[in-house]
Amino acid sequence: MLFNKKDFIELAHYSNNTDYPLISIYTPTHRAGQETWNGKDALKLKNIVLDIKDNLSEYDLNHSEVQNLLQPVIDLYEDHAFWLDQSDGLAIFLTKDYFKYYKIPIKFEGRYYINSQFHIKPLVSFTKESDRFFLLDLNQQHVRLFECMQYSITEIEISDVIPRNIKDALPEEHHSTTLQAHSGGSNDSPIFHGQGGYKSEHSIDIEKFFRLINDGIEKLLHDEKVPLLLGGVDYLIPMYRSVSTYNFLVEDRHISGNLQNEGIVTLHEKAWAEMSDIFEVSKKENISRFGEIAHTDLGATALEEVLKASVNGRVDTLFLNKKAHCWGEFDHTTQKTTQYDDSSENVKEKADLLNFATIQCIENGGKVYLLEEEEMPSEDTKACAILRY
């Protein structure tokens, strides 16, 4: 199953009405190679499950209950065919009567969490609206529009506002008896037959076609303020740019070639390769912005302050140490935070407060960046935030 923001929200809201804990598992996998066919990836998951069994002994569950709880994961690591079709990581979530797994294009460290809340902080990148952009595939036979983020790509239904191809857009011109055009090789450049001057006529037809596409894009994206990346054979790109009125069209790059021949995974990889440095600049700008306001009322560095702001919808941008955890409780009534160290018995069934802050921030429309420790804009803190007010 592919993971998306809807899944993130479902896991964040999952309510457990039993005495069973919620278990989250992250394990590295490989798309190919000996780790897949010789069982190394499966063995890593098996060892995690054995460790989970030992830790579940602390809960009021008998052997049969533990076995039944973990059986769906046992079935996974025993299924040889399952491991032959993987991504870079595997995320698993289960409790009594609930089991879901996702193949994730992120390399995880093998780790699991047993507590009262699913641990989904490592997957926050799939919700990042700040990494969102659109991809327009300019193909004369089949126009497509995609919504993309760093780890996802979704085709958008456009047939009600954008003509799918030049034939539907310009039926009279397309059926002209004096002009015939067909694709000329892999670059989709047109070859023309007939009397002189028809190439310019076809260019006019393409311009008409592109104006109709632009009209549809304006209707679909009129409220958006995110980049639109173009894809297609090179000669079409400047033609579309000359008629586009979308304010956030990416002008200095595009995906070159006939994208109809690309699989969806490869298409997404090419799109992200073009856009990733743009979003990296945005991340650095937000880190720099925190430095400017860190010592004002709009900068939060104390964890309790960050948690309160996250719950109350005041966080604009949240920065988290991606490898850090902070076990404890947040009291919604008093808005007080209680923290426990890793060795405390109180850690059992307590949530990671950084996971809690992530969920609260996303649900209230904030941005979240998972950073390496050396990237954190504030030293000696696991979490800091830019506040809205």
For each residue, the residues with C-beta under 8 A, 3 or more apart:
1: 7 100 101 102 103
2: 102 103 152
3: 7 8 91 102 104 123 126 151 152
4: 7 8 126 152 154
5: 8 9 126 127 362
6: 9 10
7: 1 3 4 10 11 100 102 126
8: 3 4 5 11 12 120 123 124 126 127 362
9: 5 6 12 13 362 363
10: 6 7 13 14
11: 7 8 14 93 118 120
12: 8 9 118 120 359 362 363
13: 9 10
14: 10 11 22 93 98 118
15:
16: 20 21 22 95 116
17:
18: 95 96 97
19: 59 60
20: 16 59 61 69 95 96
21: 16 56 59 95 114 115 116 349
22: 14 16 93 94 95 114 115 116 117 118
23: 52 69 92 93 94 95 112 113 114
24: 91 92 93 112 113 118 119 120
25: 45 48 52 73 90 91 92 93 94 111 112
26: 89 90 91 92 108 109 110 111 112 122
27: 41 44 45 48 89 90 92 108 110
28: 41 44 88 89 90 107 108 109 110
29: 35 36 41 83 86 87 88 89 90 103
30: 33 35 36 41 86 88
31: 36 86 87 88
32: 36
33: 30 36 37
34: 37 38 40
35: 29 30 38 40 41
36: 29 30 31 32 33 41 83 84 86
37: 33 34 83 84
38: 34 35
39: 42 43 80 83
40: 34 35 43 44
41: 27 28 29 30 35 36 44 45 83 86
42: 39 45 46 77 78 80 83
43: 39 40 46 47 77
44: 27 28 40 41 47 48 110
45: 25 27 41 42 48 49 73 76 77 90
46: 42 43 49 50 77
47: 43 44 50 51 110
48: 25 27 44 45 51 52 110 112
49: 45 46 52 53 70 73 74 77
50: 46 47 53 54
51: 47 48 54 55 112
52: 23 25 48 49 55 56 70 112 114
53: 49 50 56 57 66 70
54: 50 51 57
55: 51 52 58 114
56: 21 52 53 59 61 66 69 114
57: 53 54 66
58: 55 348
59: 19 20 21 56
60: 19
61: 20 56 65 66 69
62: 65 66
63: 66 67
64: 67 68
65: 61 62 68 69
66: 53 56 57 61 62 63 69 70
67: 63 64 70 71
68: 64 65 71
69: 20 23 56 61 65 66 94 95 96
70: 49 52 53 66 67 73 74 94
71: 67 68 74 75
72: 75 76 94 99
73: 25 45 49 70 76 77 92 94 99
74: 49 70 71 77 78
75: 71 72 78 79
76: 45 72 73 79 82 92 101
77: 42 43 45 46 49 73 74
78: 42 74 75
79: 75 76 82 83
80: 39 42 83 84
81: 84 85
82: 76 79 85
83: 29 36 37 39 41 42 79 80 86
84: 36 37 80 81
85: 81 82 103
86: 29 30 31 36 41 83 90 103
87: 29 31 90 103 104 105
88: 28 29 30 31 104 105 106 107 108
89: 26 27 28 29 103 104 105 106 107 108
90: 25 26 27 28 29 45 86 87 101 102 103 104 108
91: 3 24 25 26 101 102 104 108 122 123
92: 23 24 25 26 27 73 76 99 100 101 102
93: 11 14 22 23 24 25 98 99 100 101 118
94: 22 23 25 69 70 72 73 98 99 100
95: 16 18 20 21 22 23 69 98
96: 18 20 69
97: 18
98: 14 93 94 95
99: 72 73 92 93 94
100: 1 7 92 93 94
101: 1 76 90 91 92 93
102: 1 2 3 7 90 91 92 123
103: 1 2 29 85 86 87 89 90
104: 3 87 88 89 90 91 108 123 151
105: 87 88 89 151
106: 88 89 122 123 125 151
107: 28 88 89
108: 26 27 28 88 89 90 91 104 111 122
109: 26 28
110: 26 27 28 44 47 48
111: 25 26 108
112: 23 24 25 26 48 51 52
113: 23 24 118 119 352
114: 21 22 23 52 55 56 349
115: 21 22 119 348 349 350 351 352
116: 16 21 22 349 350 351
117: 22 351 352 355 356
118: 11 12 14 22 24 93 113
119: 24 113 115 122 351 352 355
120: 8 11 12 24 123 124 355 358 359
121: 124 320 322 352 354 355 358 370
122: 26 91 106 108 119 322 370
123: 3 8 91 102 104 106 120 126 127
124: 8 120 121 127 128 358 362 368 370
125: 106 128 131 149 150 151 370
126: 3 4 5 7 8 123 149 150 151 152
127: 5 8 123 124 362 368
128: 124 125 131 132 149 150 367 368
129: 132 149 367
130: 279 282 367
131: 125 128 149 150 279
132: 128 129 147 148 149 226
133: 148 149 226 227 228 229 250 271 275
134: 145 146 147 148 156 221 224 226 227 228 229
135: 145 146 148 153 228 229 230 231 255 267 271
136: 143 144 145 146 213 217 228 229 230 231 240
137: 142 143 144 145 146 231 232 259 260
138: 143 210 213 230 231 232 236 237 240
139: 142 143 144 165 188 232 258 259 260
140: 165 166 188 206 209 236
141: 165 166 167 260
142: 137 139 164 165 260
143: 136 137 138 139 158 162 163 164 165 213
144: 136 137 139 155 158 259
145: 134 135 136 137 155 156 158 162 217 220
146: 134 135 136 137 153 154 155 156 267 271
147: 132 134 153 154 156
148: 132 133 134 135 152 153 154 229 268 271 272 275
149: 125 126 128 129 131 132 133 152 153
150: 125 126 128 131 272 276 279
151: 3 104 105 106 125 126
152: 2 3 4 126 148 149 268
153: 135 146 147 148 149 264 267 268 271
154: 4 146 147 148
155: 144 145 146
156: 134 145 146 147 220
157: 160
158: 143 144 145 161 162 164 216 220
159: 162 164
160: 157
161: 158 216 219 220
162: 143 145 158 159 212 213 216 217 220
163: 143 166 168 169 209 212 213 216
164: 142 143 158 159 168
165: 139 140 141 142 143 168 169
166: 140 141 163 169 170 174 205 206 209
167: 141 170 171 174
168: 163 164 165 171
169: 163 165 166 208 209 212
170: 166 167 173 174 205 208 209
171: 167 168 174 175
172: 175 176
173: 170 176 179 205 208
174: 166 167 170 171 205
175: 171 172
176: 172 173 179
177:
178: 194 195 198
179: 173 176 192 194 198 201 202
180: 192 193 194
181: 190 191 192 193 202
182: 190 191
183: 188 189 190 191
184: 187 188 189 190 191
185: 188 189
186: 257 258
187: 184 233 234 235 257 258
188: 139 140 183 184 185 232 233 236 258
189: 183 184 185 233 235
190: 181 182 183 184 199 202
191: 181 182 183 184
192: 179 180 181 198 199 202
193: 180 181
194: 178 179 180 198
195: 178 198
196:
197: 200 201
198: 178 179 192 194 195 201 202
199: 190 192 202 203
200: 197 203 204
201: 179 197 198 204 205
202: 179 181 190 192 198 199 205 206
203: 199 200 206 207 239
204: 200 201 207 208
205: 166 170 173 174 201 202 208 209
206: 140 166 202 203 209 210 236 239
207: 203 204 210 211 239 242 243
208: 169 170 173 204 205 211 212
209: 140 163 166 169 170 205 206 212 213
210: 138 206 207 213 214 239 240 243 244
211: 207 208 214 215 243
212: 162 163 169 208 209 215 216
213: 136 138 143 162 163 209 210 216 217 240
214: 210 211 217 218 240 243 244 245 246
215: 211 212 218 219
216: 158 161 162 163 212 213 219 220
217: 136 145 162 213 214 220 221 228 244 246
218: 214 215 221 222 245 246
219: 161 215 216 222
220: 145 156 158 161 162 216 217
221: 134 217 218 224 228 246
222: 218 219
223:
224: 134 221 248
225: 247 248
226: 132 133 134 248
227: 133 134 248 249 250 275 278
228: 133 134 135 136 217 221 246 248 249 250
229: 133 134 135 136 148 250 253 254 255 271 274 275
230: 135 136 138 237 240 241 249 250 254 255
231: 135 136 137 138 254 255 256 257 259 267 270 271
232: 137 138 139 188 236 237 240 254 255 256 257 258 259
233: 187 188 189 236 237 256 257 258
234: 187 237 256
235: 187 189 238 239
236: 138 140 188 206 232 233 239 240
237: 138 230 232 233 234 240 241 254 256
238: 235 241 242
239: 203 206 207 210 235 236 242 243
240: 136 138 210 213 214 230 232 236 237 243 244
241: 230 237 238 244 249 251
242: 207 238 239
243: 207 210 211 214 239 240
244: 210 214 217 240 241 249
245: 214 218
246: 214 217 218 221 228 249
247: 225
248: 224 225 226 227 228
249: 227 228 230 241 244 246
250: 133 227 228 229 230 253 254 274 275 278
251: 241
252:
253: 229 250 274
254: 229 230 231 232 237 250 274
255: 135 229 230 231 232 259 267 270 271 274
256: 231 232 233 234 237
257: 186 187 231 232 233 261 262
258: 139 186 187 188 232 233 261
259: 137 139 144 231 232 255 262 267
260: 137 139 141 142
261: 257 258
262: 257 259 266 267 270
263: 266 267
264: 153 267 268
265: 268 269
266: 262 263 269 270
267: 135 146 153 231 255 259 262 263 264 270 271
268: 148 152 153 264 265 271 272
269: 265 266 272 273
270: 231 255 262 266 267 273 274
271: 133 135 146 148 153 229 231 255 267 268 274 275
272: 148 150 268 269 275 276
273: 269 270 276
274: 229 250 253 254 255 270 271
275: 133 148 227 229 250 271 272 278 279
276: 150 272 273 279 280
277: 280 281
278: 227 250 275 281 282
279: 130 131 150 275 276 282 283
280: 276 277 283 284
281: 277 278 284 285
282: 130 278 279 285 286
283: 279 280 286 287 369
284: 280 281 287 288
285: 281 282 288 289
286: 282 283 289 290 317 367 369 386
287: 283 284 290 291 319 369 375 377
288: 284 285 291 292
289: 285 286 292 293 317 386
290: 286 287 293 294 299 317 319 377 378 384 386
291: 287 288 294 377
292: 288 289
293: 289 290 296 298 299 386
294: 290 291 299 301 377 378 384
295: 299
296: 293 299
297: 387
298: 293 386 387 388 389
299: 290 293 294 295 296 384 385 386 387
300: 305 306 309 315 384 385 386 387
301: 294 305 306 378 381 384
302: 305 306 381
303: 306 307 326 337 339 353 381 382 383
304: 307 308 336 337
305: 300 301 302 308 309
306: 300 301 302 303 309 310 315 318 357 383 384 385
307: 303 304 310 311 330 335 337 353 356 357 360
308: 304 305 311 312 314 335
309: 300 305 306 312 314 315 385 387
310: 306 307 314 315 318 356 357 360 361 364 366 385
311: 307 308 330 332 335 360
312: 308 309
313: 364 365 366 388
314: 308 309 310 387 388 389
315: 300 306 309 310 318 360 361 364 366 385 386 387 388
316: 366 367 385 386 387 388
317: 286 289 290 366 367 368 369 385 386
318: 306 310 315 357 358 361 366 367 368 369 383 384 385
319: 287 290 369 371 376 377 378 383 384 385
320: 121 324 354 357 358 368 369 370 371 382 383
321: 324 354 371 372 373 376 381 382 383
322: 121 122 370 371 372
323: 372 373
324: 320 321 354 373 382
325: 342 352 354
326: 303 339 352 353 354 382 383
327: 339 340 341 342 344 346 347 350 351 352 353
328: 337 338 339 340 350 351 353
329: 337 338 350 351
330: 307 311 335 336 337 338 353 356
331: 334 335 336 337 338
332: 311 335
333:
334: 331
335: 307 308 311 330 331 332
336: 304 330 331
337: 303 304 307 328 329 330 331 353
338: 328 329 330 331
339: 303 326 327 328 353
340: 327 328 344 346 347 350
341: 327 344 347
342: 325 327 347
343: 347
344: 327 340 341 347
345: 348
346: 327 340 350
347: 327 340 341 342 343 344 350
348: 58 115 345
349: 21 114 115 116
350: 115 116 327 328 329 340 346 347
351: 115 116 117 119 327 328 329 355 356
352: 113 115 117 119 121 325 326 327 355 356
353: 303 307 326 327 328 330 337 339 356 357
354: 121 320 321 324 325 326 357 358 382 383
355: 117 119 120 121 351 352 358 359
356: 117 307 310 330 351 352 353 359 360
357: 306 307 310 318 320 353 354 360 361 383
358: 120 121 124 318 320 354 355 361 362 368
359: 12 120 355 356 362 363
360: 307 310 311 315 356 357 363 364
361: 310 315 318 357 358 364 366 367 368 385
362: 5 8 9 12 124 127 358 359 365 366 368
363: 9 12 359 360
364: 310 313 315 360 361
365: 313 362
366: 310 313 315 316 317 318 361 362
367: 128 129 130 286 316 317 318 361
368: 124 127 128 317 318 320 358 361 362
369: 283 286 287 317 318 319 320
370: 121 122 124 125 320 322
371: 319 320 321 322 375 376
372: 321 322 323 375 376
373: 321 323 324 376
374:
375: 287 371 372
376: 319 321 371 372 373 379 381 384
377: 287 290 291 294 319 384
378: 290 294 301 319 381 384
379: 376
380:
381: 301 302 303 321 376 378 384
382: 303 320 321 324 326 354
383: 303 306 318 319 320 321 326 354 357
384: 290 294 299 300 301 306 318 319 376 377 378 381
385: 299 300 306 309 310 315 316 317 318 319 361
386: 286 289 290 293 298 299 300 315 316 317
387: 297 298 299 300 309 314 315 316
388: 298 313 314 315 316
389: 298 314
